[in-house]
Amino acid sequence: MTEWISSGRVLDFIVLGMALEGAGLILLFRRSGRGVPPGALWPNLLSGMCLLAAMRAGLAGAWWGWVSLPLLGALAFHLADLRRVWR
């Protein structure tokens, strides 16, 4: 169990769960019209997935540049989400 967590493989399953959650929420919205619109959902989910990708790269011992790229992606998606909400 310790190896599974410290290697970062647990993060792969978390990202898979987030992707399934996003797909389920989009399907629910399209079928019933209730819930969060997909345009409002994507920036939040993608920001979280980028943070998990940066953590995965860091746990794998990747070069700092590979860790910083998903962090920049998370920042971009977060700012896009803030811009949408701020209006």
Beta strands, then each sheet from edge to edge (+ up, - down):
end
